[in-house]
Amino acid sequence: WEKADAEVVSLRCQLESMTLSKLSVDERATHLDGALKECMKQIRTVKEESEQKIQEVILMKSQQWEKFKLELEAEIDKLDKGLREEA
């Protein structure tokens, strides 16, 4: 009986140790899961901000291109008119 009791005590200690280890691992996993979610949120935010900035740059460059194009067309019309007047 003493041997069996000692084994029971030993197994209970092992069980308690494993339970504490599991709780520690679960707590760490929860912490890491939270950290991962925060990182993913930050990545999404940075991605959305980058996409918005890209769209703004595209819009700005498109407007600049249209302005430049209109200026060139006006200059071509002016030169064309000047050539017609000289002819």
C-alpha positions in Angstrom: 0.0 0.0 0.0 2.8 2.4 0.8 4.3 1.8 -2.6 1.0 2.4 -4.3 0.4 5.5 -2.1 3.8 6.9 -3.0 3.1 6.2 -6.7 -0.3 8.0 -6.4 1.4 11.0 -4.8 4.1 11.0 -7.5 1.5 10.8 -10.3 -0.5 13.6 -8.7 2.6 15.8 -8.6 3.3 15.0 -12.2 -0.4 15.8 -13.1 -0.2 19.1 -11.2 3.1 20.0 -12.9 1.6 19.2 -16.3 -1.5 21.1 -15.5 0.6 24.2 -14.6 2.6 23.7 -17.7 -0.5 23.5 -19.8 -1.9 26.7 -18.2 1.4 28.5 -18.9 1.4 27.3 -22.5 -2.3 28.3 -22.9 -1.6 31.8 -21.5 1.4 32.2 -23.8 -0.6 31.1 -26.8 -3.4 33.6 -25.9 -0.8 36.3 -25.6 0.8 35.4 -28.9 -2.6 35.2 -30.6 -3.4 38.7 -29.4 0.0 40.0 -30.6 -0.5 38.3 -34.0 -4.0 39.9 -34.3 -2.5 43.3 -33.5 0.2 42.8 -36.1 -2.3 41.8 -38.7 -4.4 44.8 -37.9 -1.4 47.1 -38.3 -0.4 45.4 -41.6 -4.0 46.0 -42.9 -3.9 49.6 -41.8 -0.5 50.2 -43.5 -1.7 48.4 -46.6 -4.9 50.5 -46.8 -2.9 53.7 -46.2 -0.4 52.8 -48.9 -3.1 52.0 -51.4 -4.8 55.3 -50.6 -1.6 57.2 -51.1 -1.0 55.3 -54.4 -4.4 56.3 -55.6 -3.8 59.9 -54.6 -0.5 60.0 -56.5 -2.1 58.4 -59.6 -4.9 61.0 -59.5 -2.4 63.8 -59.1 -0.2 62.5 -61.9 -3.2 62.1 -64.2 -4.3 65.6 -63.5 -0.8 66.9 -64.2 -0.6 64.9 -67.4 -4.0 66.3 -68.6 -2.8 69.8 -67.8 0.5 69.2 -69.7 -1.4 67.6 -72.6 -3.8 70.6 -72.8 -0.9 73.0 -72.7 0.9 71.1 -75.5 -2.3 71.0 -77.6 -2.7 74.7 -77.1 0.9 75.3 -78.1 0.5 73.1 -81.2 -2.7 75.0 -82.2 -0.8 78.3 -81.7 2.1 77.2 -83.8 -0.3 75.8 -86.4 -2.2 79.1 -86.6 1.1 80.9 -86.9 2.2 78.7 -89.8 -1.2 79.3 -91.6 -0.9 83.0 -91.2 2.6 83.0 -92.7 1.5 80.9 -95.6 
